[in-house]
Amino acid sequence: MKIVVGGAVEKQAVADLIKKIAGEKAEVLIMSDVQAAMAIKSKAADYYFGACHTGGGGALSMAIALLTKAKCATISMPGRPPKEEDVAHEVAEGKVAFGFTADHMNEAVPMILKHILA
């Protein structure tokens, strides 16, 4: 599986966390938002992870523009941490691009990976 990391902040930290959790199950690449979204669109990558300060703006704006809202999910927002049942639902719905706030990355990334690796 190939995971691309875009978003506005903490790209390296998000990528490192994905690598730590997924290990050999995922190849992780850091890209610009446009490159990352295009990698998903062209099927060169399987999943997009992005962090910003709002969870949806800088984390997902290019992904939403290129992939449509139907393929993207905001996992957390300020004051709204990620919820296991929401993440499970979004993955089951076929979402491939996930945005979250940087301060929730340690909760959001493991939840997302748990469901996409299942």
DAJOPE-V896588 format. One record per residue. N is the residue number from 1. RES is the residue in one small letter. PHI is phi in radians with two decimals (999 if undefined). OMEGA is omega in radians with two decimals (999 if undefined). D_FIRST is the distance of its C-alpha to the first C-alpha in Angstrom with 2 decimals. Layout:
n res phi omega d_first
N RES PHI OMEGA D_FIRST
N RES PHI OMEGA D_FIRST
//
This chain:
n res phi omega d_first
1 m 999 3.11 0.00
2 k -2.02 3.12 3.80
3 i -2.05 3.07 6.61
4 v -1.85 3.14 10.11
5 v -2.01 3.06 13.23
6 g -2.10 3.11 16.45
7 g 1.59 -3.01 19.50
8 a -1.62 -3.06 22.99
9 v -2.46 2.98 23.10
10 e 0.98 -3.11 21.55
11 k -1.01 -3.11 18.46
12 q -1.12 3.14 18.55
13 a -1.11 3.11 19.24
14 v -1.13 3.14 16.36
15 a -1.06 3.13 13.92
16 d -1.08 3.13 15.75
17 l -1.15 3.09 15.61
18 i -1.06 -3.14 11.85
19 k -1.05 -3.14 11.75
20 k -1.09 -3.09 14.68
21 i -1.42 -3.05 13.35
22 a -1.44 -3.13 9.75
23 g 0.98 -3.10 10.92
24 e -1.31 -3.11 9.25
25 k -1.31 -3.09 6.45
26 a -2.50 2.94 4.81
27 e -1.64 -3.05 6.25
28 v -2.09 3.13 8.69
29 l -2.21 3.04 11.24
30 i -1.63 -3.11 14.52
31 m -2.47 2.97 16.12
32 s -1.18 -3.14 19.16
33 d -1.00 -3.11 18.95
34 v -1.15 3.13 19.75
35 q -1.06 -3.12 17.25
36 a -1.12 3.13 14.38
37 a -1.13 3.10 15.67
38 m -1.16 3.10 16.22
39 a -1.10 3.08 12.69
40 i -1.19 -3.10 11.75
41 k -1.02 -3.11 14.96
42 s -1.51 -3.14 14.49
43 k 1.17 3.04 11.03
44 a -1.38 3.08 10.01
45 a -2.44 -3.07 7.46
46 d -1.74 -3.07 6.31
47 y -2.44 3.12 8.22
48 y -2.09 3.05 11.34
49 f -2.10 3.11 13.28
50 g -2.57 3.11 16.89
51 a -2.10 3.01 20.06
52 c -2.70 -3.11 23.68
53 h -1.52 3.14 27.05
54 t -1.98 3.13 27.14
55 g 1.59 -3.10 23.60
56 g -2.32 -3.09 23.70
57 g -1.18 -3.13 25.62
58 g -1.14 3.14 24.16
59 a -1.30 -2.96 20.80
60 l -2.22 -2.99 20.30
61 s -1.01 3.14 23.17
62 m -1.23 3.11 21.47
63 a -1.09 3.11 18.53
64 i -1.09 -3.13 21.29
65 a -1.10 -3.05 23.30
66 l -1.62 -3.07 20.71
67 l -1.87 -3.04 18.66
68 t 1.44 -3.14 21.58
69 k -1.04 -3.11 22.22
70 a -1.11 -3.13 21.01
71 k -1.80 -3.03 17.32
72 c -2.11 3.13 17.96
73 a -2.45 2.99 19.11
74 t -1.52 -3.04 21.26
75 i -1.50 3.10 20.55
76 s -2.60 3.11 23.54
77 m -2.47 3.09 26.63
78 p -0.98 -3.13 29.61
79 g 1.37 3.12 31.42
80 r -2.28 -3.13 28.79
81 p -1.16 3.14 26.24
82 p -1.13 3.11 23.13
83 k -2.10 -3.09 23.96
84 e -0.93 -3.09 21.90
85 e -1.17 3.10 23.19
86 d -1.19 3.13 22.37
87 v -1.10 3.12 18.71
88 a -1.00 3.14 18.50
89 h -1.10 -3.10 20.33
90 e -1.11 3.11 18.25
91 v -1.15 3.12 14.93
92 a -1.09 3.12 16.99
93 e -1.31 3.12 18.44
94 g 1.62 3.10 15.19
95 k -1.18 -3.12 15.04
96 v -2.18 3.12 12.04
97 a -2.13 -3.04 13.96
98 f -2.19 3.10 15.51
99 g -2.04 -3.13 18.60
100 f -2.75 3.09 20.67
101 t -1.36 -3.11 23.58
102 a -1.02 -3.12 23.17
103 d -1.28 3.08 25.52
104 h -1.84 -3.04 23.35
105 m -1.02 -3.11 20.07
106 n -1.23 3.03 20.73
107 e -1.72 -3.03 21.04
108 a -1.19 -3.06 18.60
109 v -1.04 3.10 15.39
110 p -1.05 3.12 15.77
111 m -1.11 -3.13 16.73
112 i -1.08 -3.12 13.84
113 l -1.08 3.11 11.29
114 k -0.95 -3.07 13.65
115 h -1.44 3.13 13.49
116 i -1.41 3.11 9.90
117 l -1.49 -3.09 9.22
118 a -1.20 999 12.52
//
